Structure formats: C-alpha cells, structure tokens
C-alpha cells in the first residue's frame, strides 16, 4: 500500500488508525450514483437548495479488485460525489484540503471567473494543507461535465468526479432514466514514479512492440529488403508504429465509476425505455473505444453541448471528453458496456440489464492498431493505390483506409495536381536529433497546398523545444479514431457533431491564431510552439475580439 510508506509521524499515526478502521468497509468508497442500479433519480450532494456544497480532500485506502492502494478522495469516495446543479444558479462550494501538500479543484469546461477556475499558478495559488477555499460562480450553461485536481498528480490518484448541470428550461433530450458512466485509469504505482519512468524512457510501458515473429511475417509478405528498409526507417525516427498510448494496461486497471471490470457495474432498464448514458472520460492518460454490442447509441451531447442526434455503434472518447448517448434496449436481455483502451492493452466494462445479477458476453480485445506514415506527418498525396498503399478491408491504419507497407516508395512524385510525397529514407533528421520524429527537414514541393494537406516550411520550425515536426498538416476531423478505420460498423467522427443551437455571435473572426502542440517525446516534455509553460509568454487578445484559434498537433501523441 503506497500510502503506508511515508515517514512515521503523529499525523501519519492518526491517519493509519483511521485507515485500518476503514479497511473493513472499503466498498463504501464507491459513491451512491456509481452503485445505483435502477433508480431513475441520481443521488447527489446538491438539490435546489441554497446551501453551500462542502468537499473534503484527503487520502483514503482504496480497494481495486483484491488489492488495496491509497487514493486522493473527495468526501471519502472515488470518483468524487456527483455534483448536480441547475443553469442560472449561483453556487458556493467550500473545498477543504486535508492532505499534507497543496490541492485544487478545476471545473472542466465550465464558464467561470478566472479566479474560480482552480488551476494553481495560473488562476489562483492553490489550497494549502489544512485550509478551505470557497469557490463561488454563476452557472451559465448546462450539460454533462466533470471536475478534477490540477495539483500534484492527484487526478491520477482518484481526485475526479462527475458534474451535471440541468437546463433552466425543459431538457430538449427526452429520456426515461439516466446513468453516469465515468471511465478512468488506476495504477498502484505512485504517480510521480510513473512520470519519472516516462521521462527516462517514454515507451517504458509499451509491451506491444513489433517482435521477431512480426518481422518474419512481414518478410514472408513483403520480402527481406522491404521489411528491413521499413524497420530502419522507423529506427531512424526513434519511433515505433505500436506507440499508441504512453501508459498501458501493464500498470493500469481501467475503471467504470471507480469499479474494475470484475465488479460488473450494472445499470437497470425496462425494455423499450430511453436510457441516457452520460459518458465521461476522467482518465489521466487513456483514450477508450466505447461500444454496446447489439445496441445502437444515439449521440445527443458532446462536451456539454447538445448536438443533432447521430446514431453510431462505437465512438472513441479522448481524455476529458464527455458524450451523452440515448439507447433503447427493446429486448429483455443484458448488454455489455465495453470500453476498450485505444492500444487494446486492457478494458473496463459494465452491464445494462433488465434485472440485477445478469451478465452479457464480453468481447475479446481486438488486434492493436499501428501508426502509419500519415500519422508521422508524411505527405502521401498523389500516391493513390500505388506504392504499397492498401485501400479497403484489412487496413490497420489509424488513418482509416490506408496501411503503410514495408518498402513503400515515398520518393517525391508529382501527381496530376502537383501533389507530392517525401522519401522516408532520405529524410533529414537534423543534427543532434534526440526525439521521435527527429528534426524533419524540408521536403520537395513544400509550400504547396495539397487538398486538405498543407505542406510545412523549413526544418524544426519552432526551435529545440520541438523535436517532432510534421512535414504536412492535414484536416483529419472526418476520420475514425485510431484503430477504428475498418471495424465494419458505424463509428462517430468529429464532423458528425453539429450543434443544435447555432452560436449567437455572427461576426466573422477578426484574426486567426495558430498554435502548434509540440514536444520532446523522449524527455516526455510538452509545449506550445516549442516552449513549455515556464518559458512561454501569454497569447495577447483584446476584450470582445472574435478570434479563430487553430490547434495543430505536431506530435505523434
């Protein structure tokens, strides 16, 4: 138990005494809404009263399966209590820190005054040990949101919780009952040790690398020369096509509402009911692919914003995203809510059932996806189905329909419309390159616009703080998520999401600000435009100015 390894003091003695007494009732750490099976109401710490909400942050023993670790809990539970509020209310939330270090709570996605945002060093100083900070703000929106720590890697230790804001007017989404489905990742390792390992070896937790067996499989399919050339190309970039998630199921247990897969969290329904599932990805490092085999899901809300309904069989949910879906189970049988990690190293699951105690078949983990040359920021324009670009079924590409094959000819070849492709083997990795992707040099034809692809200018555009530079920019919002390009059923893509209510501000943007997400993958250091937070200045904007922000992810992550 990681929490019992600190120096023994009087405070630690009192904590241990309470902890030992709590071990007998660890199941109570799961909040009421997470244990709920069948109620149409969702218990929370708030009704429509004007009383303040009190949240206490402390360390608590936390049982996951048969093991016990130490969590940073809020009001003694992981996840924290469901906060249920109403649009237009002014809420007061008193947060008391019972830890031995600073703490905080950030209200993810809420429009609040800067001083109430809860990010230490940016909007407030943090909450000192033993102190209480009072958050007070008026709710200007409604929808499904969440809240979490921005201090000391506490979020990885369990400090997160769901937040629902009911609309002031009748909800435009009709449903008979609802459930929060909060996904997260838990490790029994001390979070700072996980970060330390990543900074020393960014692929420390990747145990799905290409093997000798994979090598000989590719040799039999593509030949010796092509396979060796492919391996050398990835080696020169110091990258792996299996680099999908930084932290994997090797150390993570994936949870639904604080419960591991074996606990079988269950939500009840009556056949024919419209059930609203409020999915929240409260993980620290994990993307999930979510499906309910045999049951279509109609997405009605994304990140708290109502969208035109779109029916899918699966969606990928990134860290911090939320999706509300409506399902209508018509049969008197159970369904598995299956959330598979994007790298296929693990999963969590729950059950949607007409009665408690039922189980549905659990799908097998699918084959892990592979990164491609498109993911590396290479320009594949004009290649079509040539040079090893395999189209259609069988593609393993996260890009959807294209698979990079060993020996693929990436020599610059102008297409009919001036499109071009680079030559992997001849790519300038730059002197002193130390990170995945290297310091990629300029490629033939740079500066041309190639459909949705915009070629980039110059090597290492943003300086030494950015060691992974995509040579082209692509708009990939219409592509399925990594590994979902050829699953054979309907998958949500970002271009499916259209707001029900258009924005009120009809002005054209006065200017565009382009920000590049950059980093040094080998040192696990992340930045904007090549500068980490401690080195970066502010982005200057004017009050009431209408802006268009474009975020470009230059990294492989």
BAKE-293574 format. One record per residue (C-alpha): x, y, z. Coordinates in Angstrom, 2 decimals, padded with zeros to 5 digits, always signed. Example, Ala and Ser with C-alpha at 12.3 -4.5 7.8 and 13.67 -1.06 7.14 Angstrom:
REM residues 2
+012.30, -004.50, +007.80
+013.67, -001.06, +007.14
***
This chain:
REM residues 557
+000.00, +000.00, +000.00
+001.78, +003.08, -001.30
+000.18, +005.35, +001.29
+001.84, +003.49, +004.18
+005.43, +004.08, +003.02
+005.84, +007.69, +004.18
+007.84, +008.73, +007.31
+006.06, +007.81, +010.55
+004.75, +010.92, +012.33
+001.92, +011.62, +014.75
-000.23, +012.74, +011.82
+000.61, +009.54, +009.94
-000.25, +007.51, +013.06
-003.69, +009.11, +013.29
-004.19, +008.60, +009.55
-003.21, +004.92, +009.82
-005.55, +004.39, +012.73
-008.47, +005.70, +010.72
-007.34, +003.82, +007.63
-007.23, +000.47, +009.40
-010.75, +001.02, +010.66
-011.90, +001.84, +007.14
-010.46, -001.29, +005.54
-013.43, -003.32, +006.68
-015.84, -001.11, +004.72
-013.91, -000.21, +001.58
-016.90, -000.80, -000.64
-018.37, +002.43, +000.75
-015.68, +004.32, -001.15
-017.80, +003.91, -004.27
-020.30, +006.79, -004.34
-024.04, +006.15, -004.35
-024.57, +007.04, -008.00
-021.90, +004.53, -009.02
-023.58, +001.69, -007.11
-027.01, +002.72, -008.35
-028.99, +000.07, -010.20
-032.38, +001.01, -011.47
-033.38, +004.30, -009.83
-034.38, +006.99, -012.30
-033.09, +009.61, -009.86
-029.36, +010.17, -009.47
-028.41, +011.00, -005.86
-026.04, +013.94, -005.50
-024.64, +016.27, -002.87
-026.85, +019.08, -004.11
-030.53, +019.68, -004.72
-032.10, +023.07, -005.49
-031.34, +024.40, -002.03
-029.15, +027.47, -001.49
-026.83, +025.68, +000.93
-023.13, +025.57, +000.19
-021.54, +022.35, -001.01
-018.70, +021.05, +001.17
-015.93, +018.92, -000.31
-013.08, +017.48, +001.75
-009.93, +016.21, +000.01
-007.99, +013.54, +001.88
-006.07, +010.30, +001.38
-008.15, +007.16, +001.77
-007.46, +003.44, +001.36
-008.91, +002.33, -001.98
-009.66, -001.26, -002.98
-009.47, -002.28, -006.64
-010.18, -005.96, -007.10
-008.27, -007.81, -004.40
-005.61, -005.12, -003.91
-005.66, -002.04, -001.71
-003.90, +001.22, -002.53
-004.21, +004.81, -001.41
-006.46, +007.26, -003.22
-006.85, +011.01, -003.05
-010.59, +011.07, -002.42
-013.25, +013.77, -002.24
-015.76, +013.26, +000.58
-014.30, +009.79, +001.01
-015.16, +008.38, -002.41
-013.58, +007.63, -005.80
-014.87, +009.09, -008.05
-015.93, +012.09, -006.01
-019.60, +012.90, -005.36
-021.90, +013.70, -008.23
-022.47, +017.45, -008.19
-025.89, +018.23, -009.62
-026.80, +021.86, -010.21
-029.12, +023.98, -012.33
-028.40, +026.51, -015.03
-028.65, +030.07, -013.72
-027.89, +029.20, -010.10
-025.08, +030.83, -008.17
-023.30, +028.03, -006.36
-020.92, +028.10, -003.40
-018.50, +025.21, -002.97
-016.20, +025.07, +000.04
-013.18, +022.82, -000.52
-011.08, +021.77, +002.48
-007.62, +020.27, +001.98
-006.73, +017.52, +004.46
-003.62, +016.48, +002.56
-000.05, +017.28, +003.54
+000.53, +019.18, +000.28
-001.31, +021.75, -001.84
-004.54, +020.74, -003.55
-007.04, +022.18, -006.06
-010.23, +021.53, -007.99
-010.72, +022.62, -011.61
-014.24, +022.73, -013.08
-013.63, +021.25, -016.51
-015.46, +023.07, -019.29
-017.37, +025.48, -017.07
-017.50, +029.19, -017.89
-016.37, +030.67, -014.58
-014.44, +033.78, -013.45
-010.70, +033.28, -013.79
-010.12, +033.27, -010.02
-012.62, +030.39, -009.69
-011.08, +028.17, -012.40
-008.88, +026.28, -009.96
-005.54, +025.97, -011.79
-002.62, +026.71, -009.41
-000.04, +029.09, -010.81
-002.43, +030.32, -013.50
-005.71, +031.43, -011.89
-005.18, +031.01, -008.13
-002.42, +029.95, -005.69
-003.86, +026.57, -004.76
-005.29, +025.34, -001.46
-002.71, +024.95, +001.31
-002.78, +021.99, +003.72
-005.49, +022.46, +006.34
-007.07, +025.42, +004.55
-010.50, +025.89, +002.97
-011.04, +027.69, -000.33
-014.50, +028.88, -001.34
-015.47, +028.66, -004.99
-018.45, +030.82, -005.97
-019.79, +031.26, -009.50
-022.99, +031.52, -011.52
-023.81, +028.68, -013.90
-024.10, +030.00, -017.46
-024.60, +026.68, -019.21
-025.96, +023.17, -018.83
-024.86, +019.66, -019.73
-022.54, +016.85, -018.64
-019.17, +017.96, -017.25
-016.66, +016.87, -014.62
-014.22, +018.25, -012.08
-010.72, +017.18, -011.10
-007.44, +018.14, -009.47
-004.75, +020.28, -011.08
-002.19, +019.61, -008.32
+000.47, +017.03, -007.55
-000.79, +014.32, -009.96
-003.76, +013.87, -007.59
-006.09, +013.23, -010.53
-004.17, +010.00, -011.24
-004.74, +009.04, -007.61
-008.53, +009.35, -007.85
-009.39, +013.03, -007.40
-012.05, +013.48, -010.06
-015.84, +013.43, -010.17
-018.91, +014.00, -012.38
-020.86, +017.24, -012.62
-024.30, +017.66, -014.22
-025.97, +021.00, -014.82
-029.67, +020.68, -015.58
-031.14, +023.20, -018.05
-033.29, +026.04, -016.75
-035.83, +025.25, -019.48
-037.19, +021.75, -020.17
-034.44, +019.45, -021.40
-034.64, +019.09, -025.19
-033.42, +015.49, -024.87
-036.19, +013.08, -023.85
-035.28, +010.07, -021.69
-036.83, +007.80, -019.07
-033.80, +007.23, -016.86
-030.12, +008.17, -016.83
-026.75, +006.98, -015.57
-023.29, +008.46, -015.23
-020.64, +006.22, -016.81
-017.31, +007.65, -015.67
-014.26, +005.97, -017.22
-010.84, +006.24, -015.62
-007.46, +004.57, -015.20
-005.93, +003.46, -011.89
-002.37, +002.43, -011.06
-000.99, +001.05, -007.82
+002.30, +002.73, -008.68
+002.97, +006.13, -007.15
+002.06, +008.57, -009.96
+005.34, +010.51, -009.68
+007.20, +007.23, -010.27
+005.16, +006.67, -013.44
+006.09, +010.14, -014.69
+009.74, +009.58, -013.76
+009.83, +006.40, -015.86
+008.25, +008.18, -018.83
+010.81, +010.97, -018.66
+013.63, +008.41, -018.70
+012.06, +006.14, -021.33
+008.89, +007.39, -023.00
+007.90, +003.91, -024.23
+008.55, +002.23, -020.86
+005.02, +000.82, -020.66
+004.74, -000.27, -024.31
+004.86, -004.06, -024.27
+003.23, -004.40, -027.69
+006.28, -003.60, -029.79
+006.98, -005.40, -033.04
+008.53, -008.82, -032.38
+010.79, -011.24, -034.24
+007.61, -013.04, -035.25
+006.23, -009.83, -036.75
+009.50, -009.35, -038.62
+009.38, -012.78, -040.27
+005.67, -012.37, -041.01
+006.47, -009.16, -042.90
+009.41, -010.84, -044.64
+007.13, -013.57, -045.95
+004.59, -010.99, -047.12
+006.80, -008.17, -048.43
+010.32, -009.59, -048.77
+013.61, -009.09, -046.93
+014.61, -005.78, -048.48
+011.29, -004.08, -047.97
+010.95, -005.25, -044.38
+014.48, -004.24, -043.37
+014.02, -000.87, -045.05
+010.81, -000.31, -043.09
+012.40, -001.21, -039.75
+015.37, +001.05, -040.45
+013.07, +003.95, -041.34
+011.21, +003.73, -038.02
+014.52, +003.26, -036.25
+015.95, +006.44, -037.73
+012.97, +008.32, -036.34
+013.43, +006.56, -032.98
+009.75, +005.74, -033.15
+007.61, +002.61, -033.12
+004.41, +002.02, -035.09
+003.00, +000.42, -031.92
+003.39, +003.66, -029.93
-000.32, +004.32, -029.28
-000.65, +005.20, -025.57
+002.11, +006.27, -023.18
+000.79, +004.33, -020.19
-000.87, +000.98, -020.80
-002.74, -001.90, -019.22
+000.61, -003.17, -017.95
+000.18, -000.89, -014.94
-003.37, +000.40, -015.40
-006.63, -001.10, -014.23
-009.45, +000.54, -016.16
-012.49, +001.54, -014.12
-016.17, +002.41, -014.60
-017.41, +004.65, -011.77
-014.43, +003.57, -009.67
-015.10, -000.15, -010.18
-012.88, -002.64, -012.08
-014.25, -004.90, -014.83
-014.80, -007.82, -012.48
-017.15, -005.81, -010.26
-019.64, -005.63, -013.16
-021.18, -002.21, -012.54
-024.81, -002.61, -013.62
-027.42, -000.14, -014.84
-031.03, -001.37, -014.96
-033.69, -000.69, -017.56
-037.16, -001.76, -018.63
-037.42, -002.90, -022.26
-038.46, -000.04, -024.51
-037.20, +002.72, -022.21
-034.99, +005.54, -023.44
-031.88, +005.36, -021.28
-029.44, +008.28, -021.19
-025.83, +007.28, -020.54
-023.59, +010.20, -019.65
-020.07, +009.01, -020.59
-017.20, +010.95, -019.02
-013.55, +010.10, -019.67
-011.97, +011.06, -016.34
-008.75, +009.18, -017.12
-005.29, +010.64, -016.79
-003.72, +009.07, -019.89
-006.22, +006.80, -021.66
-008.39, +007.02, -024.77
-011.24, +004.49, -024.90
-013.21, +002.93, -027.74
-016.75, +002.50, -026.44
-019.47, +000.19, -027.78
-022.51, -001.73, -026.55
-022.61, -004.81, -028.81
-026.09, -005.29, -030.23
-027.34, -001.88, -029.13
-027.00, +001.29, -031.26
-026.15, +004.53, -029.45
-027.57, +007.91, -030.46
-025.15, +010.70, -029.53
-027.12, +013.75, -028.33
-024.49, +015.77, -026.49
-020.72, +016.30, -026.75
-018.70, +018.09, -024.07
-021.91, +019.51, -022.60
-023.19, +020.87, -025.92
-026.38, +019.48, -027.46
-025.80, +018.15, -030.97
-028.04, +016.95, -033.75
-028.67, +013.26, -032.94
-026.34, +010.85, -034.74
-026.63, +007.08, -034.34
-023.42, +005.04, -034.16
-022.21, +001.65, -032.98
-018.94, +002.89, -031.47
-017.16, +006.07, -030.51
-013.67, +006.98, -029.37
-013.55, +009.20, -026.30
-010.40, +011.15, -025.52
-009.18, +012.10, -022.06
-011.53, +014.74, -020.57
-014.23, +014.39, -023.22
-017.89, +013.68, -022.45
-020.58, +012.15, -024.67
-024.26, +011.71, -023.79
-025.96, +008.89, -025.69
-029.51, +007.55, -025.79
-030.03, +003.79, -026.02
-033.34, +001.96, -026.30
-032.93, -001.68, -025.26
-036.01, -003.44, -026.63
-035.22, -006.97, -025.57
-035.40, -008.47, -022.09
-031.69, -009.30, -022.05
-028.41, -007.81, -020.75
-025.94, -005.78, -022.84
-022.25, -005.21, -022.15
-021.00, -001.61, -021.95
-017.48, -002.18, -023.28
-014.71, +000.43, -023.08
-011.51, -000.83, -024.71
-008.28, +001.14, -024.34
-007.14, +002.56, -027.68
-003.98, +000.43, -027.68
-006.02, -002.71, -026.85
-003.95, -003.40, -023.73
-007.00, -003.61, -021.48
-010.63, -002.71, -020.97
-013.32, -001.96, -018.46
-016.93, -002.96, -018.71
-020.35, -002.68, -017.13
-023.74, -004.18, -017.86
-027.03, -002.68, -018.96
-029.59, -005.20, -017.75
-033.32, -005.67, -017.11
-032.51, -007.26, -013.74
-029.61, -007.21, -011.32
-027.09, -010.06, -011.41
-027.10, -010.58, -015.18
-024.08, -010.68, -017.48
-023.70, -010.38, -021.23
-020.82, -011.74, -023.32
-017.63, -009.68, -023.04
-015.97, -009.02, -026.43
-012.38, -010.11, -026.94
-009.76, -007.38, -027.21
-009.13, -006.57, -030.86
-005.75, -006.53, -032.56
-003.76, -003.49, -031.56
-003.54, -000.76, -034.22
-000.34, +000.51, -035.82
+000.81, +004.03, -036.53
+001.38, +004.92, -040.16
+003.44, +007.31, -042.23
+000.41, +009.61, -042.32
+000.46, +009.66, -038.51
+004.10, +010.68, -038.81
+003.10, +013.78, -040.74
+004.31, +012.44, -044.08
+002.73, +013.73, -047.30
+001.08, +010.80, -049.09
-000.66, +012.98, -051.71
-000.78, +011.63, -055.23
+000.06, +008.08, -054.18
-003.48, +006.75, -054.63
-003.34, +002.98, -054.53
+000.30, +002.93, -055.65
+003.44, +002.16, -053.76
+002.02, -000.14, -051.13
-000.99, +001.95, -050.13
-003.57, -000.71, -049.45
-007.14, +000.51, -049.61
-010.21, -001.09, -048.05
-010.62, -004.04, -045.66
-007.55, -005.31, -043.91
-006.08, -001.89, -043.37
-004.58, -001.48, -039.93
-004.15, +002.23, -040.26
-005.33, +004.67, -037.67
-005.85, +006.98, -040.63
-008.83, +004.94, -041.70
-008.35, +003.43, -045.14
-004.61, +003.32, -045.70
-001.97, +000.96, -044.45
+001.74, +001.64, -044.65
+003.52, -001.40, -046.00
+007.23, -002.08, -045.71
+009.15, -000.89, -048.73
+006.59, +001.74, -049.62
+008.05, +004.08, -052.23
+007.89, +007.54, -050.72
+010.19, +009.22, -053.25
+008.86, +012.61, -054.36
+006.47, +012.00, -057.24
+004.42, +014.94, -058.51
+000.82, +013.94, -059.12
-001.66, +015.25, -061.63
-002.48, +018.18, -059.39
+001.00, +018.86, -058.12
+000.67, +016.54, -055.14
+003.82, +015.01, -053.83
+005.27, +012.55, -051.35
+008.51, +012.53, -049.44
+011.21, +009.90, -049.33
+011.42, +008.38, -045.86
+014.93, +007.03, -046.24
+016.20, +010.41, -047.37
+014.51, +012.47, -044.68
+016.79, +014.96, -042.97
+016.60, +014.08, -039.30
+018.81, +017.01, -038.36
+021.95, +017.04, -036.30
+021.59, +016.07, -032.68
+018.07, +014.77, -033.08
+017.03, +013.09, -029.85
+013.31, +012.56, -030.12
+010.71, +010.62, -032.06
+010.21, +012.20, -035.43
+013.62, +013.89, -035.28
+014.11, +017.34, -036.76
+012.45, +016.66, -040.07
+013.87, +018.58, -042.97
+012.08, +020.33, -045.80
+010.66, +018.06, -048.47
+010.16, +018.54, -052.21
+007.22, +020.75, -053.07
+006.89, +022.32, -049.63
+004.68, +025.35, -049.57
+002.08, +023.93, -051.94
-001.47, +023.30, -050.81
-002.48, +019.71, -051.45
-006.23, +019.45, -050.94
-006.76, +019.20, -047.16
-003.00, +018.79, -046.78
-000.91, +021.92, -046.20
+002.83, +021.42, -046.64
+005.07, +022.91, -043.97
+008.04, +025.25, -044.32
+011.55, +024.55, -043.16
+013.18, +022.16, -040.71
+012.46, +022.35, -036.98
+010.25, +025.38, -037.32
+009.83, +026.04, -033.61
+013.32, +025.51, -032.22
+014.94, +022.92, -029.95
+011.88, +022.62, -027.69
+010.09, +020.92, -030.57
+011.74, +017.76, -031.82
+008.79, +016.21, -033.63
+007.76, +018.27, -036.64
+005.10, +017.11, -039.07
+006.10, +017.93, -042.63
+002.45, +018.41, -043.64
-000.74, +019.42, -041.89
-003.97, +017.54, -042.56
-007.54, +018.10, -041.51
-008.38, +014.65, -040.12
-011.59, +015.51, -038.26
-013.62, +013.34, -040.63
-011.53, +010.20, -039.99
-012.39, +007.49, -037.45
-010.24, +007.31, -034.35
-007.05, +005.28, -034.15
-007.77, +001.62, -034.91
-011.40, +002.20, -035.96
-010.93, +002.63, -039.69
-012.21, -000.79, -040.71
-014.27, -002.20, -037.85
-017.25, -002.88, -040.08
-019.81, -000.76, -038.26
-020.76, +002.90, -037.74
-018.12, +004.94, -035.90
-018.52, +008.51, -034.69
-016.24, +011.11, -036.29
-015.91, +014.73, -035.24
-017.54, +016.03, -038.41
-020.73, +014.19, -037.35
-021.12, +016.65, -034.47
-023.33, +019.60, -035.38
-024.67, +021.97, -032.76
-028.42, +022.06, -032.27
-028.25, +025.77, -031.49
-026.02, +027.96, -033.67
-023.74, +030.40, -031.91
-025.14, +033.82, -031.07
-022.12, +035.75, -032.35
-022.41, +036.02, -036.14
-019.31, +038.21, -036.63
-016.53, +036.92, -038.81
-013.27, +036.30, -036.92
-011.08, +039.38, -036.92
-007.89, +037.30, -036.98
-006.63, +033.74, -036.72
-004.18, +032.50, -034.11
-002.41, +029.23, -034.95
-000.87, +027.33, -032.04
+001.24, +024.22, -032.53
+001.18, +021.43, -029.95
+004.81, +020.39, -029.75
+007.12, +018.35, -027.60
+010.16, +016.22, -026.96
+008.82, +012.69, -026.74
+011.96, +011.07, -025.37
+012.04, +013.50, -022.45
+008.24, +013.43, -022.13
+008.16, +017.21, -022.26
+005.25, +019.02, -023.91
+004.91, +022.55, -025.18
+003.13, +025.14, -027.30
+005.14, +026.37, -030.29
+008.27, +024.75, -028.87
+008.06, +026.44, -025.45
+007.00, +024.74, -022.23
+004.81, +026.68, -019.80
+007.67, +028.07, -017.72
+009.25, +029.59, -020.86
+006.17, +030.78, -022.75
+004.65, +034.22, -022.74
+000.92, +034.91, -022.92
-001.21, +034.91, -026.04
-002.41, +038.52, -026.26
-006.06, +039.03, -027.18
-008.39, +042.00, -026.94
-011.60, +042.25, -024.96
-014.66, +041.37, -027.12
-012.42, +040.41, -030.05
-013.70, +037.49, -032.13
-010.86, +035.04, -032.82
-010.33, +031.85, -034.77
-007.90, +029.50, -032.97
-006.33, +026.68, -034.95
-004.55, +024.00, -032.90
-002.10, +021.81, -034.86
-000.81, +018.64, -033.20
+002.77, +018.22, -034.44
+003.45, +015.29, -032.11
+002.86, +011.57, -032.54
+000.60, +011.54, -029.48
***
